[in-house]
């Protein structure tokens, strides 16, 4: 199983809030990948699920973010749905 953790492009290096989640999922055999939410190369269909985590730049781009969320919902299971 592969889960994408949706994040932002300029995530600070000190951000590690997802470490416990990542450890727990990995211990259960889940492959966890950080994926920048607005990366045009991201293939959301390849993931079993996407979990919105640190998409901190969404507020300045609300319409674009909501369109992205709807697109991802049509490709895979989106936690924190549109």
N, C-alpha and C positions, 0 to 999 in steps of 0.2 A: 504494500500500500504506500502511496506517495501523497503527502499533504504539503501544499504550498502555504507558507506564511506570507501574506501580502504585507509589503513594507514600502518605504519610500526610498528614493534614490540617495538622499543625503542623510542617511541614518548615522547618528554620531557613533564613534567607535566605543564609547562608554556604555551604550545601551545594551543591557543584558537581561532585561526582564523576562525574555522568553526562554532563558536557560533551563529553568525547572520543567517547563512544558516540553521543550525539546528532549531533555533527558528521559522524561516519562514516556513520550511517544517512541523514542528510539529503543527504549528497553522493551517495548511491546512489538518491535519489529517494523515500525513505521519509518519510512524515509522522509525526513523533513527538510524542505528547501525554502530558503528565503527568496522571494520573487518580488521584484519591484512592480508595483501595481500598474504603472503606466508604461511599462516596457513593451514596445510594439512587437518584439520578438517572442514574448512569453506565449507559450502554448498551453492555455488553461485546460484544454481537453485531456492533456496527459496526466493530470492530477485526479486522484479520487475525491479530493476535497480541497477547498481553499478557505483559510481562516484569516479574516481581516485582523491585523495586529498593529503594526506601527506605520500606518499610512498617514503620517503626520502632516503632509502637505495637501491633504484633500480639501481642507477648509477654504483655501484660496481658489480651488478649482472644483467647486461643488458639483456643477452640472456635468463636467467631464467625469468626475468620480462616480456619480450616480449612473451615468451611461456605461461606464466600465463595469460597475456592479451588476447591472442588468445583463450585460454581455457574458460575464463570468457565470452568472446564475444559469444561463442557457447552455453552458459548456460543462459545468461540474457542480457539485454540491458546494454552496457558498454559505459559510457560517457567518452570522451577522448579515443576513440577506438584505438586498436592496429594499 
